[in-house]
């Protein structure tokens, strides 16, 4: 009798757990640079499918570590290709990652600055601090370091560098005037309400590796949201999603699947 009761309770507990998983919205981990973009995609995706989504924003590297430690995310939109590929090779992905957008690095600062001549400006003694995202966890930070090394500026301005945890923190530094100049994503310009307080310039793409941003369908989705996660993963390649991506400060990739 006790054994029968235990088995019944266990079955009920498993059913309850399954129902709770199904009741939760689709969970999407998103690199901080795309937090403005993902809001637009969420709205459009829900309008087309009726599927609710929830986002977790952070630096790509930190989100990757969380996923490897069992974080309950169904889809991951990274700011690069390396982290999703690591996850796929380690068995955390159901399909090979797909490139959904190409990012662009900019230098941005106060409107009073001569940002067009940013390479000379960085060495000016009036510029006390220069912000970049942590290159170990944020791909845009890695791109900024590559650009500084390309122009042989990194060592000259190393004492001025301030490292943000993510590109989101970087953008806050720039908006609040905490730093004079910062390296960030062009998409930031599409998220900033008052652009008149800022000046910006694109960093020549020859100075850093292409910022190919990729998405991966995660293995965790099999625990309850596989159908919804697959729909969102495929939605990223739709004409509707492409139009939103192209209007949010990104370029569209020519080849989507990683080799």
C-alpha positions as CSV (number, residue, x, y, z in Angstrom):
1,X,0.0,0.0,0.0
2,X,2.8,2.4,0.9
3,X,4.7,1.5,-2.3
4,X,1.5,2.1,-4.4
5,X,1.0,5.5,-2.7
6,X,4.6,6.4,-3.3
7,X,4.4,5.6,-7.0
8,X,1.2,7.6,-7.3
9,X,2.7,10.6,-5.6
10,X,5.8,10.3,-7.8
11,X,3.7,10.2,-11.0
12,X,1.7,13.2,-9.8
13,X,4.9,15.1,-9.0
14,X,6.3,14.4,-12.5
15,X,3.1,15.5,-14.1
16,X,3.1,18.6,-12.1
17,X,6.7,19.4,-13.0
18,X,5.9,18.8,-16.7
19,X,2.9,21.1,-16.5
20,X,5.0,23.8,-14.8
21,X,7.6,23.6,-17.6
22,X,4.9,23.9,-20.3
23,X,3.3,26.9,-18.5
24,X,6.5,28.9,-18.5
25,X,7.2,31.2,-21.5
26,X,9.9,30.4,-24.0
27,X,13.2,31.5,-22.5
28,X,15.7,33.2,-24.8
29,X,19.2,34.2,-23.6
30,X,20.3,37.3,-25.5
31,X,23.7,39.1,-25.8
32,X,23.4,42.6,-24.3
33,X,24.1,44.3,-27.6
34,X,20.8,42.9,-29.0
35,X,18.5,43.8,-26.1
36,X,16.8,46.6,-28.2
37,X,16.5,44.3,-31.2
38,X,15.1,41.3,-29.3
39,X,12.2,43.5,-27.9
40,X,11.1,44.2,-31.5
41,X,11.5,40.5,-32.5
42,X,9.5,39.4,-29.5
43,X,6.6,41.6,-30.4
44,X,6.6,40.5,-34.0
45,X,7.0,36.8,-33.2
46,X,4.1,36.9,-30.7
47,X,1.9,38.6,-33.3
48,X,2.6,35.9,-35.8
49,X,2.6,32.9,-33.5
50,X,0.9,33.8,-30.3
51,X,3.9,32.4,-28.4
52,X,5.0,34.3,-25.2
53,X,8.8,34.7,-24.8
54,X,11.0,35.8,-21.9
55,X,14.5,37.1,-22.3
56,X,17.6,36.9,-20.2
57,X,20.1,39.6,-21.1
58,X,23.9,39.4,-20.4
59,X,27.4,39.2,-21.9
60,X,27.7,36.4,-24.4
61,X,30.5,34.7,-22.4
62,X,28.6,34.8,-19.1
63,X,25.4,33.4,-20.7
64,X,27.4,30.6,-22.2
65,X,28.8,29.7,-18.8
66,X,25.3,29.7,-17.3
67,X,24.1,27.4,-20.1
68,X,26.9,25.0,-19.5
69,X,26.0,25.0,-15.8
70,X,22.4,24.1,-16.5
71,X,20.6,27.4,-16.9
72,X,17.0,26.7,-18.2
73,X,17.3,28.6,-21.6
74,X,15.7,27.4,-24.8
75,X,17.4,29.6,-27.4
76,X,20.6,31.6,-27.2
77,X,21.4,34.7,-29.4
78,X,25.1,35.4,-29.0
79,X,27.1,38.4,-30.2
80,X,29.5,36.1,-31.9
81,X,29.9,32.6,-33.5
82,X,32.5,31.2,-31.1
83,X,30.3,30.8,-28.0
84,X,27.4,29.1,-29.7
85,X,29.9,26.8,-31.5
86,X,31.4,25.9,-28.2
87,X,28.0,25.0,-26.9
88,X,27.2,22.9,-29.9
89,X,30.5,21.0,-29.8
90,X,29.9,20.4,-26.0
91,X,26.4,18.9,-26.7
92,X,24.3,21.8,-25.5
93,X,22.8,22.5,-28.9
94,X,20.2,20.6,-31.0
95,X,21.2,22.2,-34.4
96,X,24.3,23.9,-35.7
97,X,24.3,27.6,-34.9
98,X,23.0,30.0,-37.5
99,X,24.3,33.5,-38.1
100,X,21.3,36.0,-37.9
101,X,23.1,39.4,-38.0
102,X,26.4,41.1,-38.6
103,X,27.4,43.8,-36.1
104,X,29.2,47.0,-36.6
105,X,31.6,48.6,-34.1
106,X,31.5,52.4,-33.4
107,X,33.2,55.0,-31.3
108,X,30.7,57.2,-29.5
109,X,31.0,60.1,-27.1
110,X,29.9,63.6,-26.1
111,X,28.7,65.8,-28.9
112,X,31.4,68.4,-28.1
113,X,34.1,66.0,-29.2
114,X,35.7,65.6,-32.6
115,X,34.8,62.0,-32.9
116,X,35.6,61.7,-36.6
117,X,39.3,62.0,-35.6
118,X,38.9,59.5,-32.8
119,X,42.3,57.9,-33.2
120,X,44.0,61.2,-32.4
121,X,41.4,62.1,-29.8
122,X,42.0,59.0,-27.7
123,X,45.5,60.2,-26.9
124,X,44.4,63.7,-26.0
125,X,45.2,64.5,-22.3
126,X,41.7,66.0,-22.0
127,X,40.3,62.5,-22.5
128,X,40.6,60.8,-19.1
129,X,38.7,57.6,-19.6
130,X,37.8,55.4,-22.6
131,X,35.4,52.5,-22.1
132,X,35.2,49.1,-23.8
133,X,33.3,46.0,-22.9
134,X,35.2,43.1,-21.3
135,X,36.9,41.4,-24.3
136,X,36.8,38.0,-22.5
137,X,33.0,37.8,-22.3
138,X,31.7,40.5,-24.8
139,X,32.5,40.1,-28.5
140,X,32.2,43.8,-29.1
141,X,34.9,44.3,-26.4
142,X,37.1,41.8,-28.2
143,X,36.6,43.7,-31.5
144,X,37.5,47.0,-29.8
145,X,40.7,45.6,-28.5
146,X,41.5,44.2,-32.0
147,X,40.9,47.7,-33.5
148,X,43.1,49.4,-30.9
149,X,45.9,46.9,-31.5
150,X,45.5,47.4,-35.3
151,X,46.0,51.1,-35.0
152,X,48.8,50.5,-32.4
153,X,46.9,52.5,-29.7
154,X,46.2,49.9,-27.0
155,X,49.5,50.4,-25.1
156,X,49.4,54.1,-25.5
157,X,46.0,54.5,-23.9
158,X,46.0,51.5,-21.5
159,X,45.9,53.6,-18.4
160,X,42.7,55.3,-19.6
161,X,40.7,52.1,-20.4
162,X,37.7,51.2,-18.3
163,X,36.1,47.8,-18.9
164,X,32.4,47.3,-18.7
165,X,30.8,43.9,-17.8
166,X,28.7,44.0,-21.0
167,X,27.9,46.2,-23.9
168,X,24.8,47.2,-22.0
169,X,26.9,48.6,-19.2
170,X,29.0,50.3,-21.8
171,X,26.0,52.1,-23.3
172,X,25.0,53.3,-19.8
173,X,28.5,54.7,-19.3
174,X,28.2,56.6,-22.6
175,X,24.7,57.9,-22.0
176,X,25.4,59.1,-18.5
177,X,28.7,60.8,-19.4
178,X,30.6,58.5,-17.0
179,X,33.2,58.1,-19.8
180,X,34.3,60.6,-22.4
181,X,34.4,58.0,-25.2
182,X,33.3,54.4,-25.5
183,X,33.4,51.6,-28.1
184,X,30.0,50.1,-28.7
185,X,27.6,48.6,-31.2
186,X,26.0,50.7,-34.0
187,X,22.7,49.3,-32.8
188,X,23.0,51.5,-29.7
189,X,22.2,54.5,-31.9
190,X,18.8,52.9,-32.7
191,X,18.0,52.5,-29.0
192,X,19.1,56.0,-27.7
193,X,16.2,58.4,-27.4
194,X,18.3,61.6,-27.6
195,X,21.1,61.3,-30.1
196,X,21.8,65.1,-30.1
197,X,24.0,64.7,-27.1
198,X,26.3,62.2,-28.8
199,X,28.6,62.0,-31.7
200,X,29.8,58.8,-33.3
201,X,32.0,57.3,-36.0
202,X,32.2,53.8,-37.4
203,X,35.4,51.9,-36.8
204,X,36.8,50.7,-40.1
205,X,35.9,47.0,-40.4
206,X,39.4,46.1,-41.7
207,X,40.7,46.7,-38.1
208,X,38.7,43.9,-36.4
209,X,37.3,40.5,-37.1
210,X,33.8,40.4,-38.5
211,X,31.2,40.4,-35.8
212,X,28.9,37.6,-36.9
213,X,26.1,37.1,-34.4
214,X,24.7,33.6,-34.2
215,X,21.8,31.8,-32.6
216,X,21.6,28.3,-31.3
217,X,18.6,26.0,-30.4
218,X,19.5,24.7,-27.0
219,X,19.1,21.1,-25.8
220,X,17.2,22.3,-22.7
221,X,14.2,23.0,-25.0
222,X,13.5,19.3,-25.1
223,X,12.3,19.5,-21.6
224,X,9.1,21.3,-22.6
225,X,9.4,24.1,-25.2
226,X,11.0,22.3,-28.2
227,X,8.2,23.2,-30.6
228,X,8.1,26.9,-29.6
229,X,11.9,27.1,-29.5
230,X,12.2,25.6,-33.0
231,X,9.6,28.1,-34.3
232,X,11.6,31.0,-32.9
233,X,14.9,29.6,-34.2
234,X,13.4,29.3,-37.7
235,X,11.6,32.7,-37.4
236,X,15.1,34.4,-37.2
237,X,15.6,33.5,-40.8
238,X,12.2,34.8,-41.9
239,X,11.6,37.9,-44.1
240,X,9.9,39.6,-41.2
241,X,12.7,39.1,-38.8
242,X,15.3,40.1,-41.4
243,X,13.5,43.4,-42.0
244,X,13.5,44.2,-38.3
245,X,17.2,43.2,-37.9
246,X,18.2,45.4,-40.9
247,X,16.4,48.4,-39.4
248,X,18.0,48.0,-36.0
249,X,21.6,48.8,-36.8
250,X,22.8,45.5,-38.2
251,X,23.7,44.1,-41.6
252,X,22.2,40.8,-42.9
253,X,24.6,37.9,-43.3
254,X,25.1,36.5,-46.8
255,X,25.7,32.9,-45.6
256,X,23.7,31.9,-42.5
257,X,25.0,28.5,-41.5
258,X,28.3,28.2,-39.7
259,X,30.7,25.8,-41.4
